[in-house]
Amino acid sequence: ADTVGGHFYNSAIIAEDPWATIAYNSPDGVATGITESVVTGVTSSQVLGRTLVVHDSAGVRIACGKIVQKMASSQLPLETSAFSTYPGYTGSLAVSGSVQVGETVAGTQILSFMLEGADPQCNSTADIAGVANACGIHVHAGLSCDDAGDHYYNSNSVTEDPWKPVRYTVDGNGSASGQNVHVVTGWGIGDLDGRTMVVHDINGSRVACALVQGAHVDGMPLFVKSFSKYPGYTGSLSIAGSVAVEQIGTGAEASQVLAFSLTGADPACSVADSSGARRLRGAASGSVPNACGIHVHEGSNCSDADTVGGH
């Protein structure tokens, strides 16, 4: 296990371990999602050949897979352009940040977002029951912010508007983030390309808008095509599935995004609230290092725990 190594990032330019907060949610042992961008300062060529480790809710390493080059291209994730003020909005809110859109199975998208400048009244104690679109973050059918239209979903196959419960929650620092927010739209991810992303305030008013477009990916596409049990792990969990690893940005801003679809994960790693923010049992305050983690490690060999290394 020593060859798997520690978490992999460029510690010369990145002060704190960027993998420490990256985790999966797995109700019923199924984990699918796309992570936020993990700013590591390393490129795809440096990640190639490293190992990816999955942890349980106690932080124990339970599975390991080697990162290899993906020869066949696949559907890339989507991301928003820069947010602008929604046409006609005259309030003081100025939203910035980004939203990434991935897909698990056909017809189901996953949102991961980080926003600044959203409505501070949309906090954890806000009473928004019955207020349509309050604190919402939704994909709309329109192809421009001047004509964003209504929520975008396939009404022929989805009977109720899946965007109604999708909301953000602003924390004490004025930021709003969410991860692994599943939305069953009935459309494929390619159908969302070119649509609009709209942010609402606590009254449900439209305050900001951005276009949804193909993410700019740098470097070679990588993936983990299979997993084996972590050397020395004797528990009952058995991970199967795959993880795509994409590079976003370059230089000191070089980041990795993981798009994963796993079975056999720890069912104790569960989500949450409607914002999609992680609420890990026993680890909400960070008291359990690596709980429910899914991380790139510096090592290159899953067969010997001594070679996996740290993050």
Beta strands, then each sheet from edge to edge (+ up, - down):
strand 1: 3-6
strand 2: 31-34
strand 3: 38-39
strand 4: 51-55
strand 5: 61-66
strand 6: 68-69
strand 7: 78-80
strand 8: 84-85
strand 9: 96-103
strand 10: 108-116
strand 11: 137-140
strand 12: 175-184
strand 13: 196-200
strand 14: 206-214
strand 15: 218-224
strand 16: 228-229
strand 17: 240-248
strand 18: 255-263
strand 19: 294-297
strand 20: 307-310
sheet 1: 1+ 20+
sheet 2: 2+ 18- 3+
sheet 3: 2+ 18- 17+ 15- 6+
sheet 4: 16+ 5- 4+ 19-
sheet 5: 8+ 14- 7+ 9- 10+ 12-
sheet 6: 8+ 14- 13+ 11-
end
